[in-house]
Amino acid sequence: MYSDLLTQANLLDHDVWTNSDAWTSALEYQARKRNMSSKDSRTLGAIFCIGSVVLVLGIVYLVTKHKK
């Protein structure tokens, strides 16, 4: 998670790390990054749930049609 930050840490001045604005912006950036990934996971979860329901209904339909 912090690998990109650690690879560029030697490029920053020590004064930047002591500045509270730098920490605030870094935390806000990570929060935005997490929110985007949680939206993607929710979308994939919804697609999976809908697909599962359709699959179960299709199997039930085929089984009842086959018995007649």
C-alpha positions, 0 to 999 in steps of 0.5 A: 500500500505504501510502496509507491510512497516509500520508493519516492521518499528519498526525493522529498525534503525532511521539512515536507514530512514535518508539515501537517498539510503533507500528512493530511493530503496523503491521508485524503489521497489514500481515502479517495483511493480506497473509496474507488476500489470499494465502489468497484468491489460493490459493483462486482458483488452486485453482478455476482449476486444477480448472476447467482439468482438468474442461475438458480432460477434457470436451473429450477425452470429447467428441472420443472420443465424436464419433469413435465 
